[in-house]
Amino acid sequence: MLTDIQAKIDALFARCPMLCGFSIQDRAMLPIQLDDRAIPDADLFITEIGIYPKLNADLQGEIFDEITLLISDLMYEEPMAYSVLRGRTFARILH
């Protein structure tokens, strides 16, 4: 399962070359004002998105949507992914 998740995260970074990293937290650890960042049906939130160079709001929104869709799909495919994703930070690996 962890290998599958990492492969999908790696594919996300390949699709979004400006994405440097992001964190995922559960609802209990965040203030209520972040409800707009909730991942549907996952009770997880995307936080600390790093993008370089800085993009306009529309392009940042597209990257946010890509991350949301990926995490939502992972939760649908493998409900145990919650425990793997919660509290983790994912960062681009440079070679």
CYANA upper distance limits for C-alpha pairs under 8 A (distance plus 0.5 A):
  1 MET  CA      5 ILE  CA      6.79
  1 MET  CA     81 ALA  CA      8.27
  2 LEU  CA      6 GLN  CA      6.64
  2 LEU  CA     84 VAL  CA      7.96
  3 THR  CA      7 ALA  CA      6.63
  4 ASP  CA      8 LYS  CA      6.85
  5 ILE  CA      9 ILE  CA      6.70
  5 ILE  CA     74 LEU  CA      7.87
  5 ILE  CA     81 ALA  CA      8.45
  6 GLN  CA     10 ASP  CA      6.53
  7 ALA  CA     11 ALA  CA      6.72
  8 LYS  CA     12 LEU  CA      6.78
  8 LYS  CA     70 LEU  CA      8.19
  9 ILE  CA     13 PHE  CA      6.97
  9 ILE  CA     70 LEU  CA      8.47
  9 ILE  CA     90 PHE  CA      8.32
 10 ASP  CA     14 ALA  CA      6.81
 10 ASP  CA     92 ARG  CA      8.39
 11 ALA  CA     15 ARG  CA      6.74
 12 LEU  CA     16 CYS  CA      6.62
 12 LEU  CA     66 GLU  CA      8.00
 12 LEU  CA     67 ILE  CA      7.91
 12 LEU  CA     70 LEU  CA      8.32
 13 PHE  CA     17 PRO  CA      6.48
 13 PHE  CA     19 LEU  CA      6.81
 13 PHE  CA     20 CYS  CA      8.28
 13 PHE  CA     92 ARG  CA      7.00
 16 CYS  CA     63 ILE  CA      7.35
 18 MET  CA     51 ILE  CA      5.90
 18 MET  CA     52 TYR  CA      5.73
 18 MET  CA     53 PRO  CA      7.03
 19 LEU  CA     49 ILE  CA      8.24
 19 LEU  CA     50 GLY  CA      6.60
 19 LEU  CA     51 ILE  CA      5.13
 19 LEU  CA     52 TYR  CA      7.10
 19 LEU  CA     63 ILE  CA      7.96
 19 LEU  CA     92 ARG  CA      7.92
 20 CYS  CA     49 ILE  CA      8.16
 20 CYS  CA     50 GLY  CA      5.52
 20 CYS  CA     51 ILE  CA      5.84
 20 CYS  CA     52 TYR  CA      7.15
 20 CYS  CA     91 ALA  CA      6.29
 20 CYS  CA     92 ARG  CA      5.74
 21 GLY  CA     48 GLU  CA      8.22
 21 GLY  CA     49 ILE  CA      6.33
 21 GLY  CA     50 GLY  CA      5.51
 21 GLY  CA     51 ILE  CA      7.77
 21 GLY  CA     89 THR  CA      7.64
 21 GLY  CA     90 PHE  CA      5.85
 21 GLY  CA     91 ALA  CA      4.53
 21 GLY  CA     92 ARG  CA      6.41
 22 PHE  CA     46 ILE  CA      7.41
 22 PHE  CA     47 THR  CA      6.71
 22 PHE  CA     48 GLU  CA      5.76
 22 PHE  CA     49 ILE  CA      4.78
 22 PHE  CA     50 GLY  CA      6.57
 22 PHE  CA     89 THR  CA      6.17
 22 PHE  CA     90 PHE  CA      5.98
 22 PHE  CA     91 ALA  CA      7.10
 23 SER  CA     46 ILE  CA      6.33
 23 SER  CA     47 THR  CA      5.55
 23 SER  CA     48 GLU  CA      6.11
 23 SER  CA     49 ILE  CA      7.34
 23 SER  CA     87 GLY  CA      7.51
 23 SER  CA     88 ARG  CA      6.18
 23 SER  CA     89 THR  CA      4.57
 23 SER  CA     90 PHE  CA      6.67
 24 ILE  CA     44 LEU  CA      7.03
 24 ILE  CA     45 PHE  CA      6.01
 24 ILE  CA     46 ILE  CA      5.23
 24 ILE  CA     47 THR  CA      6.37
 24 ILE  CA     85 LEU  CA      7.00
 24 ILE  CA     86 ARG  CA      6.18
 24 ILE  CA     87 GLY  CA      5.99
 24 ILE  CA     88 ARG  CA      6.13
 24 ILE  CA     89 THR  CA      6.93
 25 GLN  CA     29 MET  CA      7.27
 25 GLN  CA     30 LEU  CA      8.03
 25 GLN  CA     44 LEU  CA      6.13
 25 GLN  CA     45 PHE  CA      5.74
 25 GLN  CA     46 ILE  CA      7.09
 25 GLN  CA     47 THR  CA      7.53
 25 GLN  CA     86 ARG  CA      5.75
 25 GLN  CA     87 GLY  CA      5.29
 25 GLN  CA     88 ARG  CA      7.76
 26 ASP  CA     30 LEU  CA      7.75
 26 ASP  CA     43 ASP  CA      6.57
 26 ASP  CA     44 LEU  CA      4.96
 26 ASP  CA     45 PHE  CA      6.50
 26 ASP  CA     86 ARG  CA      6.46
 26 ASP  CA     87 GLY  CA      7.55
 27 ARG  CA     31 PRO  CA      8.48
 27 ARG  CA     43 ASP  CA      6.43
 27 ARG  CA     44 LEU  CA      6.49
 27 ARG  CA     45 PHE  CA      7.29
 30 LEU  CA     34 LEU  CA      7.60
 34 LEU  CA     38 ALA  CA      7.77
 34 LEU  CA     45 PHE  CA      8.38
 35 ASP  CA     45 PHE  CA      8.48
 37 ARG  CA     45 PHE  CA      6.05
 37 ARG  CA     46 ILE  CA      6.55
 37 ARG  CA     47 THR  CA      8.33
 38 ALA  CA     42 ALA  CA      8.36
 38 ALA  CA     43 ASP  CA      7.12
 38 ALA  CA     44 LEU  CA      6.42
 38 ALA  CA     45 PHE  CA      5.17
 38 ALA  CA     46 ILE  CA      7.56
 39 ILE  CA     43 ASP  CA      6.89
 39 ILE  CA     44 LEU  CA      6.07
 39 ILE  CA     45 PHE  CA      6.29
 39 ILE  CA     46 ILE  CA      8.00
 39 ILE  CA     68 THR  CA      6.32
 39 ILE  CA     71 ILE  CA      7.84
 39 ILE  CA     72 SER  CA      6.78
 40 PRO  CA     72 SER  CA      7.05
 41 ASP  CA     72 SER  CA      7.81
 42 ALA  CA     72 SER  CA      7.10
 42 ALA  CA     75 MET  CA      6.98
 42 ALA  CA     82 TYR  CA      8.02
 44 LEU  CA     86 ARG  CA      7.58
 46 ILE  CA     67 ILE  CA      8.41
 46 ILE  CA     68 THR  CA      7.99
 51 ILE  CA     55 LEU  CA      7.95
 51 ILE  CA     60 GLN  CA      8.36
 55 LEU  CA     59 LEU  CA      6.47
 55 LEU  CA     60 GLN  CA      6.45
 56 ASN  CA     60 GLN  CA      6.72
 57 ALA  CA     61 GLY  CA      6.49
 58 ASP  CA     62 GLU  CA      6.85
 59 LEU  CA     63 ILE  CA      6.97
 60 GLN  CA     64 PHE  CA      6.73
 61 GLY  CA     65 ASP  CA      6.57
 62 GLU  CA     66 GLU  CA      6.71
 63 ILE  CA     67 ILE  CA      6.82
 64 PHE  CA     68 THR  CA      6.65
 65 ASP  CA     69 LEU  CA      6.51
 66 GLU  CA     70 LEU  CA      6.69
 67 ILE  CA     71 ILE  CA      6.72
 68 THR  CA     72 SER  CA      6.49
 69 LEU  CA     73 ASP  CA      6.51
 70 LEU  CA     74 LEU  CA      6.66
 71 ILE  CA     75 MET  CA      6.69
 72 SER  CA     76 TYR  CA      6.76
 73 ASP  CA     77 GLU  CA      6.57
 74 LEU  CA     78 GLU  CA      6.33
 74 LEU  CA     79 PRO  CA      8.08
 74 LEU  CA     81 ALA  CA      7.16
 75 MET  CA     79 PRO  CA      5.38
 75 MET  CA     80 MET  CA      7.93
 75 MET  CA     81 ALA  CA      6.37
 75 MET  CA     82 TYR  CA      7.08
 80 MET  CA     84 VAL  CA      7.79
 81 ALA  CA     85 LEU  CA      6.50
 82 TYR  CA     86 ARG  CA      6.30
 84 VAL  CA     88 ARG  CA      8.13
